[in-house]
């Protein structure tokens, strides 16, 4: 059982620093689990951050919204401006990968 007055759980190892993990681009802003944690040397690991329901819900909603966006194949022109191209085999695959599926389940 976790005691609010105790700093860590009895059996809990100190977590890894978030910046040491491999996929820290999502959690670089989550450097301390509570105010003053860095002063006490308390670190958090990405697995415990994802187990928090609010963080998991936010990441789920964002990833679902990104999945709804259509794929666009961009090409850089001579002036360095990226424009969408609709020609070629890859652009056709982005629009309709096969006869049964739309792009969302495939990619």
C-alpha positions in Angstrom: 0.0 0.0 0.0 1.3 3.4 -0.8 1.5 5.9 2.0 1.0 9.6 1.1 3.5 10.7 3.7 6.2 8.4 2.5 8.3 9.5 -0.5 8.4 6.2 -2.3 6.7 2.8 -2.1 8.5 0.1 -0.1 9.2 -2.3 -3.1 9.5 0.4 -5.8 12.8 0.9 -7.5 13.6 4.4 -8.4 12.4 5.0 -12.0 14.4 5.9 -15.0 14.8 9.5 -16.0 12.3 10.2 -18.8 15.1 11.6 -21.0 17.0 8.2 -20.8 14.1 6.3 -22.5 14.1 5.6 -26.2 10.8 7.3 -27.1 11.1 10.5 -25.1 9.9 12.9 -27.7 6.4 12.5 -26.2 7.4 13.0 -22.6 10.3 15.5 -22.5 8.0 18.0 -20.8 7.1 15.4 -18.1 10.3 15.7 -16.2 8.9 15.6 -12.7 5.9 13.6 -11.5 4.9 16.3 -8.9 6.1 19.7 -7.8 9.5 19.5 -6.2 10.3 16.0 -7.3 13.6 17.0 -8.9 14.7 18.4 -5.5 14.0 15.0 -3.9 15.6 13.0 -6.7 12.3 11.3 -7.6 12.2 10.2 -11.3 9.4 8.8 -13.4 9.4 6.2 -16.1 7.3 6.3 -19.3 5.3 3.2 -18.4 4.0 4.7 -15.3 3.1 8.0 -17.1 1.1 6.0 -19.7 -0.7 4.1 -17.0 -2.2 7.4 -15.8 -5.7 7.6 -17.2 -5.6 11.3 -18.3 -2.4 10.9 -20.2 -3.5 7.7 -21.9 -6.8 9.3 -22.9 -5.1 12.4 -24.4 -2.6 10.3 -26.4 -5.5 8.0 -27.6 -7.6 11.0 -28.7 -4.6 12.7 -30.5 -3.6 9.5 -32.3 -7.2 8.8 -33.4 -7.4 12.3 -34.8 -4.1 11.9 -36.6 -5.3 8.6 -38.0 -8.3 10.3 -39.6 -6.2 12.7 -41.6 -5.6 11.8 -45.2 -2.2 11.0 -46.5 -0.5 13.5 -48.8 2.5 12.9 -50.9 4.6 16.1 -51.0 7.3 17.0 -53.5 9.8 19.9 -53.3 9.9 22.1 -56.3 12.9 24.1 -57.7 12.3 27.0 -55.2 12.3 24.7 -52.2 8.5 24.9 -51.7 6.7 21.7 -50.9 3.6 21.0 -52.9 1.2 18.1 -53.0 1.7 15.8 -56.0 -1.1 13.6 -57.2 0.8 11.8 -60.0 2.7 8.5 -59.8 2.3 5.1 -58.3 3.0 6.1 -54.7 0.3 8.9 -54.8 -2.2 6.4 -56.2 -1.3 4.0 -53.3 -1.9 6.8 -50.8 -5.4 7.5 -52.2 -6.5 3.8 -52.4 -4.0 1.1 -51.4 -6.2 -1.8 -52.6 -9.8 -2.5 -53.7 -10.9 -3.7 -50.3 -9.4 -1.1 -47.9 -9.1 2.6 -47.5 -5.7 4.1 -46.5 -6.5 4.4 -42.7 -6.4 0.6 -41.9 -3.4 -0.1 -44.1 -1.0 2.6 -42.9 
